[in-house]
Amino acid sequence: MAQSRTRLGVSAYAIGVFVLTLGSNGVRNVVGWWGFLALAVALTVVGAVLFVRERPARFRWYRLPSPLYWFLALAALSIAWSQYRLESVLGVLAQLATTLLAVVLAFVLTWHEVLRTLGTALRYLIGLSLVFELGVSLLIRQPVFQNFLVFVEVPDEGKPSKLLYWSRDLLFSGGPIQGLVASSVLLGFLALLGLIVFGIQLRAGLVRPVTGWFWVLLSAATLLLTRGATVWVALAAVCVALALALWARRLGPERRVPLYATGGALIVAATAAVLFARDFVFGLLGKSGDMTGRLETWEAVIGLAEQRPWFGWGWVSYWAPWAEPFKSLDEKAGLPVMSAHNAWLDVWLQLGIVGLLAFAPLVVLTVWRVWFRAVDPPRRGFGPPLPYATSALWPFLVMVALLVQSLTESRLLIEGNWVLLVLLAVKSRFDFELPSQDAEPTALPWRRVPIPRETGAVEVPTGSRRR
């Protein structure tokens, strides 16, 4: 009973972290900036206490992914040369706190617990977003402004920018809906994550078929209603990645040269399509070739980054629109832009080429490790290979979605996407050194339940570990 209560608390904490970070815009709209900061501080403190109480046996600070240390150290050092020192201090503190949350989750949760708690958080965010949009359309019957844009004034006359709205009351018009997160792009990405997580849970038998299909279809409907071209591109990339992973499983570790050649050719083809046939590709999705004004923002960011190419202007994560050079850098629809809409350009702008050299290995090595977790047969000790587990695919598919989104959004550097990146980077780094993927506990959170046959594992009490 004590063990069950412990895992229930750990799972509830993980769900809270995922909801707060992935649904940050919605939380700020509900409780305001001060309420959001209070919740963030509370979760950070609780996470530190939880980590000390759990005392993960495998944890060693010096064995965390080295690129993570490089990136965070450079961000902290950039305060010394930052052009907006106070904002950099706040940005670095936020980055460290978010990293702490991810590290705590990586060590106190098993892979199955991460999947289950992430799925629960996504159900809350997607379900409540649709309920919110339905309530706006049925009860309020007019657009609703956001509550947390403290540095932006809503005009009394004229047509306000679409970016000011929490909901534009478009549910019955076919969208694009924005949900609790006040953004069709962010809601669409949550729906994409939902398709991945709910689909894996359904296929692996971790949820009842009726429940699984209900949330898969609800996520698909949400993605359709957001009408986001960039999310459709990410969905296509995830589908291709899934096909390649299943092909790799059929080939085995020794016969994958054709697969890697095919993957490389697809990447080259996709890059060429974006560079040379952008208008045609995005025209098929009903969008303009400038990707909703992103090209203009990218040109402005590149021009500014070239002034300080090696170490950047200083870390800040979210842009501070009241401070230079962000104040006069760019505007969209009359509002200050809060990011470069490209994680890689944002790193170059803020931390320079040196920052990119720290950030890129973190992403590449994480993709590499979760790829092999997805496609290599699991083993128990030095015994024969076990049957493949469907649940081993989700970290790789989520990383592909994060990577594709990082080309048109900077969310990979902040809040929920940063939590997912660091969590997967840390957890895959430690598990990569183990002799077996079956070397960690496999009991699901909440209660003891049997593990599906496909995992090749037997039920063990949470907290134990096979040797």
C-alpha positions in Angstrom: 0.0 0.0 0.0 2.8 2.4 0.9 4.5 1.6 -2.4 1.2 2.2 -4.3 0.7 5.5 -2.7 4.3 6.5 -3.6 3.8 5.7 -7.3 0.5 7.4 -7.3 2.1 10.6 -6.0 5.0 10.3 -8.5 2.6 9.8 -11.4 0.4 12.8 -10.3 3.5 15.0 -10.1 4.6 13.9 -13.6 1.2 14.7 -15.0 1.3 18.1 -13.3 4.7 18.9 -14.9 3.5 17.8 -18.4 0.3 19.8 -18.1 2.1 22.9 -16.9 4.9 22.9 -19.4 3.0 21.6 -22.5 0.0 23.7 -21.8 1.8 26.7 -20.4 -0.2 29.3 -22.5 -3.5 27.9 -21.2 -2.3 27.9 -17.6 -1.2 31.5 -17.8 -4.5 32.5 -19.3 -6.3 30.8 -16.4 -4.1 31.9 -13.4 -2.1 34.7 -14.9 1.7 35.2 -14.9 2.1 35.3 -11.1 0.0 32.2 -10.7 2.0 30.4 -13.4 5.3 31.4 -11.7 4.0 30.2 -8.3 3.0 26.8 -9.8 6.4 26.5 -11.6 8.3 27.2 -8.4 6.1 24.8 -6.4 6.7 22.0 -9.0 10.4 22.7 -9.0 10.7 22.5 -5.2 8.5 19.4 -5.1 10.6 17.8 -7.8 13.8 18.4 -5.8 12.3 16.9 -2.7 10.9 14.0 -4.6 14.3 13.3 -6.2 16.0 13.3 -2.8 13.4 10.9 -1.4 13.5 8.5 -4.3 17.3 8.5 -4.4 17.6 6.9 -7.9 20.4 4.3 -7.6 21.7 4.9 -11.1 21.9 8.7 -10.9 25.3 10.3 -11.2 25.6 14.0 -12.1 28.8 13.4 -14.1 27.0 10.9 -16.3 24.3 13.2 -17.7 24.7 13.9 -21.4 27.8 16.1 -21.9 26.2 18.4 -24.5 23.5 19.3 -22.0 26.2 20.6 -19.6 27.9 22.5 -22.5 24.7 24.2 -23.5 23.6 25.2 -20.0 27.0 26.3 -19.0 27.3 28.5 -22.1 23.8 30.0 -21.5 24.9 30.9 -17.9 28.2 32.3 -19.1 26.4 34.4 -21.7 25.1 36.6 -18.9 28.6 38.2 -18.8 28.3 39.5 -22.4 24.5 39.8 -22.7 23.0 43.0 -24.0 20.0 42.4 -21.7 21.6 41.1 -18.5 18.6 41.0 -16.2 16.5 39.2 -18.8 19.4 36.7 -19.3 19.5 36.0 -15.6 15.8 35.2 -15.6 16.0 33.2 -18.8 18.9 31.1 -17.4 17.1 30.4 -14.2 14.0 29.3 -16.1 16.1 27.1 -18.3 17.8 25.4 -15.3 14.5 24.9 -13.5 12.9 23.3 -16.6 15.9 21.1 -16.9 15.6 20.0 -13.3 12.0 19.0 -13.9 13.0 16.9 -16.9 15.9 15.2 -15.0 13.7 14.4 -12.1 11.1 12.8 -14.4 13.9 10.9 -16.2 15.1 9.2 -13.1 12.0 8.7 -10.9 9.8 7.3 -13.8 10.2 4.1 -15.8 9.7 4.3 -19.6 6.2 2.9 -19.2 5.4 5.5 -16.5 6.6 8.3 -18.8 4.4 7.0 -21.6 1.3 6.7 -19.3 1.7 10.0 -17.5 2.4 11.9 -20.8 -0.7 10.3 -22.3 -2.8 11.3 -19.3 -1.6 14.9 -19.6 -2.3 15.0 -23.3 -5.8 13.7 -22.7 -6.4 16.6 -20.3 -5.0 19.2 -22.6 -6.7 18.0 -25.8 -10.0 17.1 -24.1 -10.2 20.4 -22.2 -9.2 22.4 -25.3 -12.1 21.0 -27.2 -14.5 21.5 -24.3 -13.2 25.1 -24.1 -13.8 25.7 -27.8 -17.2 24.2 -27.5 -18.1 26.4 -24.5 -17.0 29.5 -26.4 -19.1 28.6 -29.4 -22.2 27.6 -27.5 -22.2 30.0 -24.6 -20.0 33.1 -25.3 -20.6 33.1 -29.1 -17.8 35.5 -29.8 -14.0 35.5 -29.8 -12.2 35.6 -26.4 -9.0 37.6 -25.8 -6.0 36.2 -23.9 -5.5 37.2 -20.3 -1.7 37.1 -19.9 -0.4 39.4 -22.7 0.7 42.0 -20.1 2.9 43.9 -22.5 0.4 44.2 -25.3 -2.6 46.4 -25.3 -5.8 45.3 -26.9 -7.0 48.1 -29.3 -10.4 49.6 -28.6 -11.1 50.2 -32.3 -10.3 48.5 -35.5 -9.7 44.8 -36.1 -7.4 43.3 -33.4 -4.7 40.9 -34.4 -5.5 37.2 -34.5 -2.6 36.6 -32.1 -4.5 38.4 -29.3 -7.3 35.9 -29.2 -7.5 32.9 -26.8 -10.3 31.5 -29.0 -11.7 32.9 -32.2 -15.0 31.0 -32.0 -14.3 29.0 -35.1 -15.2 25.5 -33.9 -18.4 25.3 -35.9 -16.7 26.9 -38.9 -14.2 24.2 -39.2 -11.3 26.0 -37.5 -8.6 26.8 -37.1 -9.2 26.3 -33.4 -6.7 27.3 -30.8 -7.8 25.5 -27.6 -6.5 26.2 -24.2 -3.0 26.9 -25.5 -4.3 29.8 -27.6 -2.5 28.7 -30.7 -3.5 26.5 -33.5 0.1 25.5 -34.1 0.7 24.5 -30.5 -2.7 22.7 -30.2 -1.9 20.9 -33.5 1.4 19.7 -32.2 -0.2 18.4 -29.0 -2.7 16.5 -31.2 0.3 15.0 -33.1 1.9 13.9 -29.8 -1.5 12.5 -28.8 -1.7 10.5 -32.1 1.8 9.0 -31.3 1.2 8.3 -27.6 -2.4 7.0 -27.9 -1.6 5.0 -31.0 1.3 3.3 -29.2 -0.8 2.6 -26.1 -3.5 1.2 -28.3 -1.3 -1.1 -30.3 0.7 -2.3 -27.3 -2.5 -3.1 -25.4 -1.8 -0.7 -22.6 -5.4 0.7 -22.8 -8.8 -0.7 -23.6 -9.5 -0.7 -27.3 -12.6 1.6 -26.9 -10.6 4.1 -24.9 -7.6 3.9 -27.2 -9.6 4.4 -30.4 -11.6 7.3 -28.8 -8.5 9.3 -28.1 -6.8 8.5 -31.4 -9.8 9.7 -33.3 -10.2 12.8 -31.0 -6.5 13.7 -31.6 -7.0 13.2 -35.3 -10.1 15.5 -35.3 -8.2 18.1 -33.3 -5.3 18.0 -35.8 -7.8 18.5 -38.6 -9.5 21.4 -36.9 -6.2 23.3 -36.2 -5.4 23.3 -40.0 -1.7 23.8 -39.4 0.5 23.1 -42.5 3.7 22.7 -40.4 2.0 20.1 -38.2 1.0 18.1 -41.3 4.6 18.2 -42.4 5.6 16.9 -39.0 2.9 14.2 -39.2 4.3 13.1 -42.6 7.8 12.9 -41.1 6.6 10.8 -38.2 4.8 8.4 -40.6 8.0 8.0 -42.6 10.0 7.5 -39.5 7.6 4.8 -38.3 7.9 3.0 -41.6 11.7 3.1 -41.5 11.7 1.8 -37.9 9.5 -1.1 -38.7 11.6 -1.9 -41.8 14.7 -1.8 -39.7 13.2 -4.3 -37.3 12.5 -6.7 -40.2 16.0 -6.3 -41.6 17.9 -6.8 -38.3 21.1 -5.0 -37.1 23.4 -6.4 -39.8 21.4 -5.6 -43.0 20.4 -2.0 -42.7 22.6 -0.3 -45.3 19.7 0.0 -47.8 17.5 1.4 -45.1 20.0 4.1 -44.2 20.5 5.0 -47.9 16.8 5.3 -48.3 16.5 7.5 -45.2 19.3 9.8 -46.4 17.7 10.1 -49.8 14.4 11.0 -48.2 16.0 13.7 -46.1 17.8 15.2 -49.1 14.5 15.1 -51.1 12.6 16.8 -48.3 15.2 19.5 -48.0 15.3 20.1 -51.7 11.5 20.4 -51.8 11.5 23.0 -49.0 14.3 25.0 -50.6 13.3 24.9 -54.2 9.6 24.0 -54.4 8.4 25.6 -51.2 5.5 27.5 -52.8 4.2 24.3 -54.5 4.5 22.2 -51.3 2.8 24.6 -49.0 0.3 25.5 -51.7 -0.9 21.9 -51.5 -1.6 22.5 -47.8 -3.4 25.8 -48.5 -0.5 28.0 -47.1 1.8 30.6 -48.6 5.4 29.9 -49.4 6.7 32.4 -46.9 5.2 30.1 -44.1 3.0 32.7 -42.5 5.7 35.4 -42.5 8.4 33.3 -41.0 10.9 34.0 -43.9 10.8 37.7 -43.0 11.5 36.9 -39.3 14.3 34.5 -40.3 16.0 37.2 -42.5 15.9 39.7 -39.6 17.3 37.1 -37.2 20.1 36.1 -39.5 21.1 39.7 -40.1 21.3 40.3 -36.3 23.1 37.0 -35.6 25.8 37.8 -38.2 26.7 40.8 -36.1 27.8 38.5 -33.2 28.2 35.2 -35.0 30.4 33.2 -32.4 28.8 33.8 -29.0 25.6 35.6 -29.8 23.8 38.3 -27.9 23.1 36.4 -24.7 20.6 33.7 -23.6 17.0 34.7 -22.9 14.9 31.8 -24.2 11.6 33.7 -24.8 12.4 37.0 -26.4 12.1 40.1 -24.2 10.1 42.5 -26.6 10.8 45.5 -24.4 14.6 45.1 -24.7 16.9 45.7 -27.6 17.6 44.2 -30.1 14.3 42.4 -29.8 12.3 45.6 -29.4 13.0 46.7 -33.0 13.8 43.3 -34.5 10.5 42.2 -35.9 6.7 42.5 -35.6 3.9 40.2 -36.9 0.5 41.7 -37.4 1.5 44.7 -35.3 2.7 42.6 -32.3 6.2 41.9 -31.1 7.6 38.5 -32.1 8.5 36.3 -29.2 10.9 33.9 -30.9 12.8 33.3 -34.2 10.2 30.6 -35.1 13.2 28.3 -35.6 15.1 26.7 -32.7 18.4 26.6 -34.5 18.3 30.2 -35.6 17.3 31.2 -32.0 20.3 29.3 -30.6 22.6 31.0 -33.2 21.1 34.4 -32.3 21.4 34.0 -28.5 24.5 31.8 -28.1 26.2 32.0 -31.5 28.0 29.2 -33.5 29.5 27.9 -30.2 25.9 27.5 -28.9 25.0 25.5 -32.0 28.0 23.3 -31.5 26.7 22.5 -28.0 23.0 22.2 -28.9 23.3 20.0 -32.1 25.0 17.1 -30.4 22.3 17.0 -27.7 19.6 16.6 -30.3 21.6 14.3 -32.7 22.8 11.9 -30.0 19.3 11.7 -28.5 17.8 10.8 -31.9 20.6 8.2 -32.4 19.9 6.5 -29.1 16.1 6.4 -29.2 16.5 5.1 -32.8 18.4 2.1 -31.6 16.1 1.6 -28.7 13.2 1.5 -31.2 14.8 -0.9 -33.8 17.2 -3.2 -31.9 15.7 -6.3 -30.3 15.6 -6.2 -26.5 17.6 -8.7 -24.5 17.5 -9.9 -20.9 21.1 -10.1 -19.8 23.1 -12.1 -22.3 20.2 -14.3 -23.3 18.5 -14.6 -26.7 16.6 -11.6 -28.1 13.1 -10.9 -26.8 10.1 -10.0 -29.0 10.0 -6.4 -30.1 7.9 -4.0 -28.0 5.6 -1.5 -29.6 6.1 0.8 -26.7 9.8 1.1 -27.6 8.9 3.1 -30.7 7.4 6.2 -29.0 10.6 8.0 -27.9 11.9 7.9 -31.5 8.6 9.1 -33.0 8.4 12.0 -30.5 11.9 13.0 -31.2 11.2 13.1 -34.9 8.1 15.3 -34.2 10.2 17.6 -32.0 13.0 17.9 -34.5 10.7 18.7 -37.4 8.8 21.3 -35.4 12.1 22.9 -34.4 12.5 24.1 -38.0 9.4 26.3 -37.8 9.0 27.0 -34.1 11.5 27.6 -31.2 9.5 25.6 -28.7 12.2 23.0 -28.5 14.2 25.4 -26.3 11.5 26.1 -23.8 8.9 24.6 -21.5 7.2 21.4 -22.6 9.3 20.6 -25.6 12.6 21.2 -23.7 11.3 18.9 -20.9 10.7 16.2 -23.5 14.0 16.7 -25.1 16.0 16.6 -21.9 13.9 13.7 -20.5 14.6 11.6 -23.6 18.2 12.7 -23.7 18.9 11.8 -20.1 16.9 8.6 -20.0 18.2 7.2 -23.3 21.8 8.1 -22.3 21.6 6.0 -19.1 19.7 3.1 -20.6 22.1 3.1 -23.6 24.8 1.9 -21.2 22.8 -1.0 -19.8 23.2 -4.5 -21.1 19.5 -4.8 -21.7 16.4 -2.7 -22.4 14.6 -5.0 -20.0 16.9 -4.0 -17.1 14.5 -1.4 -15.6 11.2 -1.9 -13.8 8.2 -2.5 -16.1 5.2 -2.1 -13.8 2.9 0.7 -14.8 2.1 3.5 -12.4 -0.9 3.6 -10.1 -1.1 -0.1 -9.5 0.5 -3.4 -10.4 -0.8 -4.7 -13.8 0.4 -7.4 -16.2 2.7 -6.2 -19.0 1.5 -7.2 -22.5 3.1 -10.3 -24.0 4.9 -8.3 -26.7 7.3 -6.8 -24.2 8.7 -10.2 -23.4 8.7 -9.1 -19.7 7.0 -10.4 -16.6 5.4 -8.3 -14.0 7.7 -7.1 -11.2 7.1 -4.8 -8.3 7.7 -1.1 -9.0 11.1 0.0 -7.7 12.9 -3.3 -8.2 15.5 -3.8 -11.0 16.7 -6.9 -12.8 20.3 -7.6 -13.1 
